[in-house]
Amino acid sequence: MLRAGLIAGGATAAAIGMGTSSASAQGSSADNPAKPAVFGMASVIVDASPVFRLWDTREDGYGALSAGGIRNVFTPYTDADAISGVIVNVTITGTVGSGYLTVYAKGPIPETSTINWSASNQTIANSTTLFLQGGPSDYNIDVYCGGSGRTEFIIDEVAYLQGI
């Protein structure tokens, strides 16, 4: 479900129902598609204008993230904000060697990467949506560096998901 519209202050918003597939890969086909199962509340995508910089390792005093390292990135949200997620752009720059970053909400490190690099001195960007868990410290984001390299990274919030 997707409904676009304007909210107070003129910000663009779209209402979505978040869900996940309840059918197994074996049970899904073109004739019998997977049925979504709702796991969270419906949300409105709210444009974060201007874009909000959550983290920039070039300016944070900690520097590049090396292989095996995890950096905790703070968001400005609390339970009172009714935020269920954020949409962010992740940019890597000043890469050394090859590797990947996995950007994720609190919990175990996912098995998929958010952004990959294959050589030194690359600058690459990608966007991702992170569904936040809620709770006093669970609105924060973790960034894991895998592979054998290291990189600077920038995370910019472009929108957030607010419960409706």
TIKE-328362 format. One record per residue: x, y, z of N, C-alpha, C, O in turn. Coordinates in steps of 0.02 Angstrom, whole numbers, plus 32768, in hexadecimal, padded with zeros to 4 digits. Layout:
BEGIN
XYZXYZXYZXYZ...
***
This chain:
BEGIN
802A7FC58000800080008000802D803E8000805B804280288020806C7FD5804780A97FD2801880E37FC27FF680E37F8F801681157FEF7FEE81517FE4801B818C7FEF803981948024802281B67FBD804C81F17FC38021822D7FD47FE6822F7FC3803F825E7FF5801A829A8006804682CC8029808382C2802F802883018042804C833480678037833380AF7FFD832580BF8065834080DC8056834581238066838C813A807D83B581128059839A8178806583DC819480AB83F4818380DB83CE818780B18432817180F2844F81608104844481178139845B810180DA842280F080E6841A80A9811583E18099812783D9805E812B83B880CA8158838180BC8134834A809680FA833C80A48155832C8066813882F68041813882B7806B816882AA808F81018292806780FD8254808E80DA821F806580B3822F803880E681E0807480C381A8805580B58176808C80E1816680B38077815E808E8065812C80C0807480E780A5806680D8806B809280BD80CF80A2807A80BA808D804980F08089805B812B8080800C80DC80757FD5810B80B47FAB810780C57F9280D280D67FA2814081137F7A814081007F31814780D27F21816C81247F06812481167EBF8129814F7E95811181827EAF80FA81467E55811681787E2680FF81547DE980E381197DDF80F181767DC280BC81587D88809E814B7D5380D381767D4480FC810E7D3580D180FE7D00810081047CBC80DE81007C8880FF810E7CBB809C81147C7C8078815D7C69807081887C95806B816A7C29807081B07C14806681C27C1B801D81967C207FF282037C1B800E82197C217FC981FE7BE77FA081F07BF07F6481F77BAB7FBE81DE7B727F9981947B7A7F89817C7B607F56816F7B9D7FB481287BA47FAB81147BDE7F7E80D97BE67F6F81437C077F6A81357C417F4181427C327EF881707C0D7EE7811A7C4F7ECD81247C497E8480FE7C817E6480DB7CA87E8581047C867E2180DF7CB97DFD80947CAE7E04806E7CDE7E06807E7C6E7E0980377C5E7E1080207C637E587FE47C6D7E65804E7C5D7E88803E7C5E7ECE806F7C8C7EF2809B7C737F1580697CCF7EEA809B7CFC7F0880987CFB7F5480647CEA7F7280D07D0E7F7380D37D137FBC80A37D497FD3809E7D7D7FB480817D3C800A80537D6C802780777D93805D80977D75808880717DD6805D80937DFC809180707DF280D480337DED80D880987DF08109807E7DEC814D80947E2B817180D07E3A817480667E50818C80777E8F81AD809C7E8081EF80837E59821780D67E9F81F980FB7E96823881027ED6825E811A7ED5829780EF7F0E824180F57F4D826380BA7F7A8254808F7F69822B80B97FB3827480827FE28268808B8004822580C38008820B8055801D820A8058804481CD807F808481DC807B809E821480A3809D81AC80CD80D881B680C58109817D80AF80F7814680D98146818A80DC817A81588126818A814C814B8193817C813A818D810D817E81A280FD818081ED80FD815D820D80D681A8820A812981AC8253813081F0826A811782248253812F81F0829780E7822D82B280CA825382D98100823783048121829382CA810882BD82EE813882DF83288115831A8325810482B9835E810A82D6839880E882E683CE811B82BA83E28141832383E4811D835A83CF80F48375838B810B836583748142839D836C80E183BC832C80F283E28333813384048365813E83DC8301815F83FB830481A2843782D581A484308299819A847282F181B084AF82C881B484B282A681F884B982C7822C84AD826481F884B1823D823684F98231824B85088231828685278225821A856C8215822C859A822381F28588821981B885D682398201860A824481D0864D823481F28664825B821B866B81FB81E086A881E6820286E3821581F487148214821886DD823E81C18713826E81B2871482A681E6874582CA81EB86DC82AD820C86D682E4823C86C782CE828386BF82F882AF86C3828C828F86AC827482D186E38269830486D5825B833E8722826E82F087598263831E876E821A832487A2820C8342874781EC8308875781A5830B8779818E82CA879F815D82CC876C81AF8293878C819D8254876D816182318736814C8241879381478201877B811081D7876A80D28201878780C68236873A80AC81E78727806E8207874E803581E5874D802F81A88770800D820D879A7FD781F387767F9581F587437F8E821687907F6481D087737F2181CC87667F05821187917F06823D87297EEB821B87157ECE825A86FB7F00828C86E27EED82C186FF7F41827C86E87F7682AA869E7F8382A5867F7F79827186817F9A82DC863B7FAE82DF86387FF582FC86588003832F8612802082DC8609806582F485BF806F83038594805D82DA85AF808A833D856A80998350855980E0833B857C810F834D852480E78314850E812882FA84CD813B831D849D8114831D84CC8175833B8492818B8360845F81AD8332847281D38305841F81A0833E83EA81C5831C83CA81F1835183D281E5838D83A68225833D838A8254836E8346823F83898323826883A7833381FF838182EE81EA839182E881C883D5831881AC83EF82AB81CC83F1829881A9842F8255818884238236819183EF823D8161845481FC8141844E81C48174844181958165841E81CB81AF845D819781E28456818E81F9840E8159821483FD81C081EF83E481BC8206839F819481D78372818181EB833B8185819A83888160816883618181815B831D815E815382EB81C4815A831C81E9814E82DE81F4810282D9820B80E2830881E480E6829F81EE809E82968229808E8268823C80548262824580C08248827E80B4821D829980F381FF827C8129820582D280EC81DD82F2812481BA8309810D8176831B80D3816D8308813A81468323812E8104836281578100836181958107839A813680F383DB815880F48402814C80B483FA81198093842D817C80A384608173807084A18165809584B3818880C484C48131807F8504811F809B8539812B80668534810F802F856A8154807585A18162804685E2814B806685EF815980A0860B8129803E864E81178054867F813F802A8673814B7FEF86B68152804986EA81788026872D816A804887308157808287628174802287A48167803E87AF811E804F87CF810E8080879480F28025879A80AB803287E38094802C880B80B1800787F38061805288358041804F88287FF6804788047FD9806F88467FD78015883B7F90800887F57F837FEF87D97FAD7FCC87D87F4A800287947F3A7FEE876D7F26802D878A7F10805E872B7F2E802987027F1D806286BA7F30805886A47F3C802086967F32808F864F7F44808C86397F6080CF86597F54810386037F8680CE85E37F9E810B859D7F7F810E857B7F7980DB858A7F6B814A85467F568157852A7F89818985437F9081C184F57FAC817584D57FDE819F84937FC081B5846A7FAB818C84877FBC81F8844D7F98821084357FB58253845B7FD5827783F57FA7826283DA7FB982A383F57F8882D6840F7F5382C383EF7F97831584097F6D834B83F97F23834083C57F12832384257EF98357841B7EB1835284587E908333848C7EAF832C84517E50832184897E2D8302849B7E4C82BE84707E68829C84D97E4682AA84EF7E60826984CE7E38823284D67DFB823084A97E598204848A7E3581CD84BF7E16819F84F87E2B819E84AB7DE4817984D97DC2814B84E07DE5810885057DCD80DD84BE7E1D80FF84C37E4280C084E57E8580CB84E37EA1810185067E9C809785297EDD809C84FB7F15808284CD7F09805C850A7F51809884E77F8C8080850C7FAB804684ED7FC58017854E7FAA804985777FC9801585BB7FA6801385D77F94804785D57F9B7FD786147F777FCC86467FA27FA686337FCE7F7F86877F967FB286BA7FB57F8A86F07F827F7986FA7F527F9F87127F8C7F4187417F597F2887887F737F2087B47F4E7F0C87947FB37F2E87D77FCF7F2587DF800C7F5287AE80257F6E881B80237F578829805F7F7F8812809E7F5A880C809E7F1D880680D27F8187F481157F6787B381177F4087AD813C7F0F878280F07F55874080F27F358711811D7F5F871881217F9C86DF813C7F3D86A8815E7F5E866881427F3F865E81477F02863E81237F68860281007F5085C981107F8185D581187FBD858C81137F678552811F7F93851B80EC7F85851680D07F4F84F280E07FB884B980B37FB2848680C97FE6849880E98018844780B97FDB841480CA800D83F6808A802A83F88055800B83DC8090806683BC805780888387807180B8838980AA80CE8358804680C78325805480F9833380288136833D7FEC81308334804781708341802481AE8304802881DB82ED805F81EB82EA7FEF81EF82B07FED821C82CB7FEA826382EA7FB9827782BE8020828982D9802782CC82AF7FFF82FE82737FF682F382CF7FE8833382AF7FBA836282857FDD839782547FC083AE8297801883AB8276803A83E2829A802B842482C37FFE8427828B8051845782AD8049849782E1807F849F82F4809F846E82F9808A84DC832680C384EA836380C884BE837480FF84A88386809184B083C38097848683BB8075844383EA8072841C8380805B84358376803383F88366805D83BA835B804083858365809E83C0835C80C88385839F80D6836483A280FC833483D480B9837D841680C383608423808F832A8401805C83258455809E83018467807582C784AE805D82D284D8808282EC84BC801F82BE8500800682C0851B8000827984F67FF2824A855D800A8272857F8004823185B97FD3823B85E57FDF826585B87F9D821585EC7F6A821A86167F6B81DA85FC7F7081A386587F6781E186867F6681A986A07F1F81A086C07F0381CC86927F01816786A97EBE815786DC7EBF812086E97EF4810286FA7E868113872E7E8280E087727E8F80FF877C7E82813A87A07EA980D787E37EB480F087F87EFD80EF88317F0D810187CC7F2980D987DE7F7080D387C47F9B810A87AE7F83813F87C77FDD80FE87AA800E812C87908048810287A3805080C88763806F8120874580A680FA872980DB8129871880CD816287258117811086FE814D812E86B68143811786AB812980E086858156813F863F815281288617818D8141862681AB817485E3819C811A85B581D28129856F81B58127855F819080F8854581C48158850081AD815884D381EB815C84D68210818D84AA81F58129847B822C8126843482118127842281E680FF840B822A815683C582178158839F8241812583A2827F8126837A822080F88353824480C58309824380D582E3826C80BC82F3821380FE82AD820E811282A881E1814F82D781BD8160826E81E58170826281B781A7821B819C81A281F081B981818210816381C281CF814281C281AD8151820581C9814182398173816F8202814F8180823F810D815B824080E8815B820F80FD813C827980BF811682808082814282768081817C828A804E81248257800F8148824E7FD78122826F7F9D8138826D
***
